[in-house]
Amino acid sequence: MTSSLHNLSGRYPKEAELRDGTPAVFVAFTADDREDMLEFTRSLDEEVLLFLREDITSPATVDAWLAEITTGDTFTIIARAEDKIVGYCSLHTEPARWTRPARWTRHIGEIRINVHADFRGTGMGGLLAAEIRQVAPALGVTKLSAQMTVDQEGARVVFERLGFRYQATLEGWVIDREGNERDLVIMSCDL
Ligand SMILES: CC(C)(COP(=O)(O)OP(=O)(O)OC[C@H]1O[C@@H](n2cnc3c(N)ncnc32)[C@H](O)[C@@H]1OP(=O)(O)O)[C@@H](O)C(=O)NCCC(=O)NCCS
C-alpha cells in the first residue's frame, strides 16, 4: 500500500449535505462497518439486487471486499445519514498492483456506486462519486471507468456530470439473477 493512500485517512470523517439540507457523513469503509454494510446491501431494492456484479448481500463477498481494502486494491467511502449507511462508492484497481506493477490496465480505477432508493435524487450519488474522483489520484490511477447496464440511467447522469464520456456498449454482457441478458455500457474519464 502506498503512503499516499495512508494519507487519505486524515480526510475522514467528512461532513456532507444533501440537496434538501439533510446532513450526512462520509467515512472510509473498514471492518468496523461490516454488519452495517450487510444491513445496507440487504435493504437494496430488487432492481438493484438483480444487477449486482457480485452478491454483496453475502458475508463472504463483503469479507473479500474488506480484504481488498486491506491490501489497498480497493478504496470505499460509505455515506451515513440518519444513523445508518445510505450509500457507498468504491474505487477498484488492479489486484496486487502494488507487488506486480506491470499490468497494462494498472492506470485504470473502476468506480462502483450504490445509493439506497430512499436517498436517490438527493444529490447523494453525485457527492459520493465526486469524492471518489477527488481521491483517485492518491490511489495511483490516471483514468476512471464506470460500468452500468443501459437502463441504469441515474448512473449515466451522475458520471456525465463528473466529466465521464461514453466509451462502448457490450451486447448481452450482463446476465441478471433470473438469467436475462442486458447490454453493458462503459464510460470513462481521464484524470
Ligand atoms: C446511480 C446512483 C448512485 C445515483 O444516486 P443519486 O443519489 O440518485 O444521484 P444524484 O441525486 O446525485 O443524481 C441523480 C440524477 O439522475 C437523475 N435520474 C435518475 N434516473 C433517471 C432517469 N431514468 N432518466 C434521467 N435522469 C435520471 C436524477 O433525477 C438526478 O438528477 P437531478 O440531480 O437533476 O435530480 C443511484 O441511482 C443508484 O444507486 N443506482 C443503482 C446502482 C447503479 O446504477 N450503480 C451504477 C453502477 S456503477
Ligand as a Chemical Component Dictionary entry (heavy atoms), coordinates in Angstrom:
data_LIG
# 
_chem_comp.id                   LIG 
_chem_comp.type                 NON-POLYMER 
_chem_comp.pdbx_formal_charge   0 
_chem_comp.three_letter_code    LIG 
# 
loop_
_chem_comp_atom.comp_id 
_chem_comp_atom.atom_id 
_chem_comp_atom.alt_atom_id 
_chem_comp_atom.type_symbol 
_chem_comp_atom.charge 
_chem_comp_atom.model_Cartn_x 
_chem_comp_atom.model_Cartn_y 
_chem_comp_atom.model_Cartn_z 
_chem_comp_atom.pdbx_ordinal 
LIG C1  C1  C 0 -26.581 5.917  -9.696  1  
LIG C2  C2  C 0 -26.998 6.345  -8.299  2  
LIG C3  C3  C 0 -25.855 6.068  -7.350  3  
LIG C4  C4  C 0 -27.269 7.861  -8.317  4  
LIG O1  O1  O 0 -27.548 8.270  -6.986  5  
LIG P1  P1  P 0 -28.433 9.560  -6.685  6  
LIG O2  O2  O 0 -28.309 9.856  -5.235  7  
LIG O3  O3  O 0 -29.794 9.396  -7.240  8  
LIG O4  O4  O 0 -27.636 10.647 -7.551  9  
LIG P2  P2  P 0 -27.958 12.206 -7.684  10 
LIG O5  O5  O 0 -29.149 12.577 -6.885  11 
LIG O6  O6  O 0 -26.694 12.930 -7.420  12 
LIG O7  O7  O 0 -28.238 12.390 -9.245  13 
LIG C5  C5  C 0 -29.008 11.505 -9.999  14 
LIG C6  C6  C 0 -29.609 12.274 -11.160 15 
LIG O8  O8  O 0 -30.046 11.316 -12.133 16 
LIG C7  C7  C 0 -31.362 11.627 -12.498 17 
LIG N1  N1  N 0 -32.022 10.412 -12.952 18 
LIG C8  C8  C 0 -32.314 9.319  -12.236 19 
LIG N2  N2  N 0 -32.939 8.411  -13.006 20 
LIG C9  C9  C 0 -33.034 8.948  -14.236 21 
LIG C10 C10 C 0 -33.599 8.513  -15.466 22 
LIG N3  N3  N 0 -34.177 7.328  -15.576 23 
LIG N4  N4  N 0 -33.508 9.349  -16.526 24 
LIG C11 C11 C 0 -32.934 10.553 -16.429 25 
LIG N5  N5  N 0 -32.387 11.041 -15.272 26 
LIG C12 C12 C 0 -32.439 10.231 -14.201 27 
LIG C13 C13 C 0 -31.971 12.190 -11.231 28 
LIG O9  O9  O 0 -33.128 12.925 -11.498 29 
LIG C14 C14 C 0 -30.830 13.074 -10.743 30 
LIG O10 O10 O 0 -30.811 14.273 -11.458 31 
LIG P3  P3  P 0 -31.147 15.684 -10.716 32 
LIG O11 O11 O 0 -29.923 15.964 -9.885  33 
LIG O12 O12 O 0 -31.273 16.651 -11.836 34 
LIG O13 O13 O 0 -32.364 15.482 -9.909  35 
LIG C15 C15 C 0 -28.284 5.602  -7.842  36 
LIG O14 O14 O 0 -29.291 5.814  -8.807  37 
LIG C16 C16 C 0 -28.108 4.111  -7.646  38 
LIG O15 O15 O 0 -27.638 3.665  -6.598  39 
LIG N6  N6  N 0 -28.477 3.324  -8.659  40 
LIG C17 C17 C 0 -28.370 1.877  -8.613  41 
LIG C18 C18 C 0 -26.934 1.420  -8.731  42 
LIG C19 C19 C 0 -26.281 1.870  -10.005 43 
LIG O16 O16 O 0 -26.879 2.138  -11.025 44 
LIG N7  N7  N 0 -24.948 1.936  -9.947  45 
LIG C20 C20 C 0 -24.159 2.326  -11.092 46 
LIG C21 C21 C 0 -23.206 1.254  -11.477 47 
LIG S1  S1  S 0 -21.585 1.751  -11.083 48 
# 
loop_
_chem_comp_bond.comp_id 
_chem_comp_bond.atom_id_1 
_chem_comp_bond.atom_id_2 
_chem_comp_bond.value_order 
_chem_comp_bond.pdbx_ordinal 
LIG C1  C2  SING 1  
LIG C2  C3  SING 2  
LIG C2  C4  SING 3  
LIG C2  C15 SING 4  
LIG C4  O1  SING 5  
LIG O1  P1  SING 6  
LIG P1  O2  DOUB 7  
LIG P1  O3  SING 8  
LIG P1  O4  SING 9  
LIG O4  P2  SING 10 
LIG P2  O5  DOUB 11 
LIG P2  O6  SING 12 
LIG P2  O7  SING 13 
LIG O7  C5  SING 14 
LIG C5  C6  SING 15 
LIG C6  O8  SING 16 
LIG C6  C14 SING 17 
LIG O8  C7  SING 18 
LIG C7  N1  SING 19 
LIG C7  C13 SING 20 
LIG N1  C8  SING 21 
LIG N1  C12 SING 22 
LIG C8  N2  DOUB 23 
LIG N2  C9  SING 24 
LIG C9  C10 SING 25 
LIG C9  C12 DOUB 26 
LIG C10 N3  SING 27 
LIG C10 N4  DOUB 28 
LIG N4  C11 SING 29 
LIG C11 N5  DOUB 30 
LIG N5  C12 SING 31 
LIG C13 O9  SING 32 
LIG C13 C14 SING 33 
LIG C14 O10 SING 34 
LIG O10 P3  SING 35 
LIG P3  O11 DOUB 36 
LIG P3  O12 SING 37 
LIG P3  O13 SING 38 
LIG C15 O14 SING 39 
LIG C15 C16 SING 40 
LIG C16 O15 DOUB 41 
LIG C16 N6  SING 42 
LIG N6  C17 SING 43 
LIG C17 C18 SING 44 
LIG C18 C19 SING 45 
LIG C19 O16 DOUB 46 
LIG C19 N7  SING 47 
LIG N7  C20 SING 48 
LIG C20 C21 SING 49 
LIG C21 S1  SING 50 
# 
